[in-house]
Amino acid sequence: MTLVEQEGRSGSDPSRGDTSIVDWSAAAQIAGRLARPGPQASRDELADLVEGLRAAAQDAVPHVLDVTRMAPAASGPTTALGTVYVVDRARWARANTEIMASLTDGVTGALVGERGRVPQATALVGAAQVGSVLAVLSSRVLGQFDPYSGLGGTAAATGVVPDGGPSPADTGSPGRLVLVAPNVLQVERALDLKPADFRLWVCLHEQTHALQFAAAPWLADHLRARASALLTELSASSRRLAEARLREKLATVGRAVLHAVRGEDGTFVDGLLTPEEQDRLADVTAVMALLEGHADVAMDAVGPRTVRTVRSIRRKFEARRDGEGRSGFDVVLRRVLGMDAKIAQYRDGAAFVRAVEKEVGRDGFNAVWASPENLPTAREIADARAWVRRVHG
């Protein structure tokens, strides 16, 4: 029994022929094939897992609305903030190739020029690289909210359905909430957690993300524009690196890997950036820290009345995030892939949210969703009072 059956193909071909630096169709196939299947479970256990995650996703919505004091900008029922997908690792990896294809659309021109063409071999190499990384990450993600789901791809809207199930675009959903069932099962077993509590706790985090985008309809386009502009600049830098001498290439990449393994300069990518690119990346990262930190605060703010073992879950989960019990190779891999930087986003963002709420309350913090101008800068994430002074005077 699979958690989600193979999705149907949409009318558009994400590979974009010779106009994309990555063959996205091939990347999706590679990611799906390389993703490990996950922990063993009986048919009944899998059915209980899927139903439990469905129920938790639905139950989380009123708690998130209450604890955040936020509401979707669009009028209508608030019983659902997005279409819920319960998926396996392979489907998560394939779905993320769709998101990446959207965010990198138009970047190829920066690499090859307006009249340039991407050789098929180059696009396939890119597919192998992207697919391999997504396959590794597919075993480490519990859930994800995707605000770009209208771009295509079909999956199980509410769990296990046959091919041809409704897509987010068909249902008019503002986005899709993806829960990676094998990973939820693996973590709750490894940490000896109460399944119902842990599943609700995970869904509280992801539904908070869904509410962020529903309350600020401009946010998805803002992030996509920022990310696309940054990727275009990075692609131009990559082109310059590709045209450099071999010795310069090896020295640059070697320094980046060494800094990442040592925990210096953030991630592997940071070591390849110019100071100007690092500043722009820092601003994008600040927004991501806000989103992740806010969701982390919300999932704990519901308290033991809603999630009875929330304190125990947080304590065990933080120890896992810190790499307790992980091998040396896994620690190195996490740093090179930027996963340690991702964990820092949760903590820095959560500290910012708590500091702002201490100064101006939860309603005062929610001014952050009013407009792009109210988003915190990288400096303000580290200095919440600076944000309060700028936004509230």
C-alpha positions in Angstrom: 0.0 0.0 0.0 1.4 3.4 -1.0 0.4 6.6 0.9 -0.3 8.4 -2.4 -0.6 6.8 -5.8 1.3 8.0 -8.9 -0.1 11.4 -9.9 -1.4 12.2 -13.3 0.6 14.4 -15.7 -0.4 17.9 -16.3 -0.7 19.3 -19.8 2.5 21.4 -19.6 5.9 19.8 -19.7 8.1 21.1 -16.8 11.3 20.2 -18.6 10.9 23.3 -20.9 13.1 21.6 -23.6 16.3 23.4 -24.2 15.3 26.6 -22.4 16.0 25.4 -18.8 19.3 24.7 -17.2 17.6 21.6 -15.5 15.5 18.9 -17.1 12.8 19.1 -14.5 10.9 16.1 -15.7 14.1 14.0 -15.4 14.9 15.5 -12.0 11.5 14.5 -10.8 12.0 10.9 -12.0 15.5 10.7 -10.4 14.3 12.2 -7.1 11.4 9.7 -7.0 13.6 6.7 -7.7 16.4 7.6 -5.3 14.2 8.5 -2.4 14.3 5.8 0.3 10.9 4.2 1.1 10.9 4.8 4.8 10.1 2.7 7.9 8.3 -0.6 7.6 4.6 -0.6 8.7 1.6 -2.8 8.4 -1.3 -1.9 6.1 -3.4 -1.0 9.2 -0.6 1.1 10.6 -0.3 3.0 7.4 -4.1 3.5 7.2 -4.1 4.8 10.7 -1.1 7.1 10.0 -2.9 8.6 6.9 -6.2 9.1 8.7 -4.4 10.5 11.7 -2.6 13.1 9.7 -5.7 14.1 7.8 -7.6 14.6 11.1 -4.7 16.5 12.7 -4.5 18.9 9.7 -8.2 19.7 10.0 -8.1 20.0 13.8 -5.1 22.3 13.7 -6.9 25.1 11.8 -9.0 26.5 14.6 -6.2 26.3 17.1 -3.9 28.2 14.7 -6.5 30.9 14.1 -7.0 31.4 17.8 -3.4 31.4 19.0 -2.1 33.7 16.2 -5.1 36.1 16.2 -4.9 36.1 12.4 -7.5 35.6 9.7 -7.3 34.9 6.0 -7.7 38.0 3.8 -10.3 36.4 1.6 -13.8 36.0 2.9 -15.3 32.6 3.2 -15.1 29.5 5.5 -11.9 29.1 7.6 -12.2 25.4 8.2 -9.4 24.8 5.6 -6.4 26.9 4.7 -5.2 24.8 1.8 -5.6 21.3 0.2 -4.0 18.7 2.4 -1.8 16.1 0.8 -0.5 13.0 2.7 2.5 11.8 0.7 5.4 9.4 0.7 9.0 10.6 0.2 9.1 10.0 -3.5 6.1 12.2 -4.1 7.5 15.0 -1.9 10.7 15.0 -3.9 8.8 15.1 -7.2 6.5 17.9 -5.9 9.5 20.0 -5.0 10.9 19.8 -8.5 7.7 21.6 -9.6 8.2 24.3 -7.0 11.9 24.7 -8.0 11.0 24.9 -11.7 8.6 27.7 -11.0 11.1 29.7 -8.9 13.9 29.3 -11.4 11.9 30.1 -14.5 13.8 32.7 -16.5 17.1 32.2 -14.7 18.6 30.3 -17.7 19.0 33.6 -19.6 21.5 34.8 -17.0 23.6 31.7 -17.7 23.5 31.4 -21.4 22.3 34.7 -22.7 19.1 35.5 -24.5 20.0 33.5 -27.7 21.8 30.8 -25.9 20.7 27.2 -25.7 21.2 24.7 -22.9 22.7 21.4 -24.2 20.6 18.4 -23.3 23.6 16.9 -21.5 23.9 20.0 -19.3 20.1 19.9 -18.5 20.4 16.2 -17.5 23.5 16.8 -15.3 21.4 19.5 -13.5 18.6 17.0 -13.2 20.9 14.5 -11.6 22.2 17.0 -9.1 18.8 18.4 -8.1 17.2 15.0 -8.0 19.9 13.5 -5.8 19.7 16.4 -3.3 15.9 16.2 -3.1 16.1 12.4 -2.6 18.4 13.0 0.4 16.2 15.7 1.9 13.1 13.7 1.3 13.8 11.6 4.5 14.3 14.8 6.6 11.1 16.8 6.0 8.0 16.3 8.1 5.7 18.8 6.3 5.7 21.7 4.0 3.2 24.4 2.8 3.5 25.1 -0.9 1.8 28.4 -1.9 2.7 27.8 -5.6 0.6 24.7 -6.1 -1.5 26.2 -8.8 1.4 25.7 -11.3 0.4 22.1 -11.9 0.9 18.5 -10.8 -1.8 16.4 -9.3 -1.7 14.3 -6.2 -4.0 12.9 -3.6 -6.0 15.8 -2.2 -6.9 14.0 1.0 -4.7 11.0 1.2 -4.9 7.8 -0.8 -6.7 8.2 -4.1 -6.3 6.7 -7.6 -4.7 8.5 -10.5 -6.6 11.5 -11.8 -7.5 13.0 -8.4 -8.2 16.7 -8.1 -5.4 19.2 -8.3 -5.1 22.4 -6.3 -5.8 24.4 -9.4 -9.0 22.4 -10.0 -10.3 22.9 -6.4 -9.4 26.6 -6.2 -7.2 26.0 -3.2 -4.8 28.8 -2.1 -2.0 26.3 -1.7 -1.2 22.8 -0.7 -0.1 21.5 2.7 2.1 18.4 2.2 2.7 16.0 5.1 5.4 13.4 4.6 3.9 10.4 6.3 6.9 8.0 6.5 9.0 10.8 8.2 6.4 11.6 10.7 6.2 7.9 11.6 9.9 7.5 11.8 10.4 10.5 14.2 7.5 9.5 16.5 9.0 6.0 16.8 12.6 7.2 17.2 11.6 9.8 19.9 9.0 7.6 21.5 6.3 10.2 21.1 2.5 10.0 21.5 1.4 9.7 17.9 -1.8 11.8 18.1 0.0 14.6 19.9 3.0 14.7 17.5 0.9 14.6 14.4 -1.2 17.6 15.6 2.0 19.4 16.7 3.4 19.0 13.2 0.2 20.2 11.6 0.0 23.2 13.8 3.4 24.4 12.4 2.4 23.7 8.7 -1.1 25.3 9.1 0.5 28.4 10.6 2.4 28.7 7.3 -0.8 28.2 5.4 -2.4 31.0 7.4 0.6 33.3 6.9 0.1 33.2 3.1 -3.7 33.4 3.4 -3.5 36.5 5.7 -0.9 38.1 3.4 -1.9 37.3 -0.2 1.0 39.4 -1.5 3.6 37.2 0.3 3.9 34.4 -2.3 4.5 36.7 -5.2 6.9 38.8 -3.1 9.0 35.8 -2.1 9.0 34.4 -5.7 10.1 37.8 -7.1 12.9 38.1 -4.5 14.1 34.6 -5.0 14.0 34.8 -8.8 16.0 38.0 -8.8 18.6 36.5 -6.4 18.8 33.3 -8.4 19.4 35.3 -11.6 22.3 37.1 -10.0 23.7 33.9 -8.6 23.4 32.3 -12.1 25.4 35.2 -13.5 28.1 34.6 -10.9 28.0 30.9 -11.7 28.6 31.7 -15.3 31.6 33.8 -14.4 32.9 30.9 -12.3 32.3 28.5 -15.1 34.4 30.7 -17.4 37.2 31.0 -14.9 40.4 29.0 -15.0 40.3 25.5 -13.5 42.6 26.5 -10.6 40.3 29.4 -9.7 37.3 27.1 -9.8 38.8 24.5 -7.6 40.0 27.1 -5.1 36.6 28.8 -4.9 34.6 25.6 -4.5 37.1 24.1 -2.1 36.9 27.2 0.2 33.1 27.1 0.1 33.0 23.4 1.1 35.6 23.9 3.8 33.7 26.9 5.3 30.5 24.9 5.2 31.9 21.9 7.0 33.5 24.1 9.6 30.2 25.9 10.1 31.7 29.2 8.8 29.9 31.6 6.4 26.6 29.7 6.9 26.1 27.2 4.0 28.1 25.9 1.1 26.3 28.4 -1.2 27.3 31.3 1.0 30.9 30.6 0.4 30.4 31.2 -3.4 28.6 34.6 -3.0 29.9 38.1 -3.4 29.3 40.5 -0.5 26.4 42.1 -2.4 24.8 38.7 -3.1 25.2 37.8 0.6 23.3 40.9 1.6 20.4 40.1 -0.8 20.4 36.5 0.4 20.3 37.7 4.0 17.1 39.7 3.3 15.4 36.7 1.8 16.6 34.5 4.7 15.2 37.1 7.1 11.7 36.6 5.7 12.2 32.8 5.9 13.3 33.1 9.5 10.2 35.1 10.2 7.9 32.5 8.7 9.6 29.5 10.4 10.1 31.2 13.7 6.4 32.4 13.8 5.2 28.8 13.0 7.5 27.4 15.7 6.1 29.9 18.3 2.5 29.1 17.3 2.9 25.3 17.5 4.1 25.6 21.1 1.7 28.4 22.2 -1.3 26.2 22.1 -0.1 24.6 25.3 -0.7 21.3 27.1 -4.5 21.7 26.9 -4.4 21.1 23.2 -1.2 19.0 22.9 -0.8 17.3 26.3 2.8 16.3 25.7 3.9 19.5 23.9 6.8 20.2 26.3 8.2 16.7 26.0 7.9 16.8 22.3 9.7 20.2 22.1 12.5 19.0 24.4 13.1 15.8 22.4 12.7 17.5 19.0 15.3 20.2 19.9 17.8 17.5 20.9 17.2 15.8 17.5 17.6 19.1 15.7 20.9 19.6 17.5 22.2 16.4 16.0 22.1 14.3 19.2 23.2 10.8 18.3 24.0 11.6 14.7 27.2 10.3 13.0 30.0 12.6 12.0 29.2 12.1 8.3 25.6 13.1 8.9 26.7 16.3 10.6 29.0 17.2 7.7 26.2 16.5 5.2 23.8 18.7 7.1 26.2 21.6 7.0 27.0 21.2 3.3 23.3 21.0 2.4 22.5 24.0 4.6 20.3 22.2 7.1 22.1 23.7 10.1 21.4 27.1 8.7 17.7 26.1 8.3 17.6 25.2 12.0 19.1 28.6 12.9 16.3 30.2 11.0 13.7 28.5 13.3 15.5 29.7 16.4 16.4 33.2 15.2 12.9 33.8 13.9 11.2 32.5 17.0 13.4 34.8 19.2 12.4 37.7 17.0 8.7 36.9 17.3 8.8 36.5 21.1 10.8 39.8 21.5 8.3 41.7 19.3 5.3 40.3 21.2 7.0 41.3 24.5 7.2 44.9 23.2 3.9 45.4 21.4 1.8 42.3 21.9 0.6 39.7 19.4 -1.6 42.1 17.6 1.3 44.5 17.3 3.4 41.7 15.9 0.8 40.9 13.3 1.5 44.3 11.6 4.2 42.3 9.9 1.7 40.8 7.5 0.2 44.2 6.4 2.7 44.9 3.5 6.1 43.9 2.2 7.5 47.1 3.7 6.7 45.7 7.2 8.8 42.6 6.8 11.9 42.5 8.9 15.4 43.0 7.5 18.2 40.7 8.4 19.5 43.2 10.9 16.0 43.5 12.5 15.7 39.8 12.9 18.6 40.1 15.3 17.3 43.4 16.8 13.5 43.2 17.3 13.4 46.6 18.9 14.7 48.1 15.6 11.7 46.6 13.8 9.3 47.9 16.4 10.7 51.4 16.2 10.5 51.4 12.4 7.0 49.9 12.1 5.3 51.2 15.3 7.3 54.4 15.8 
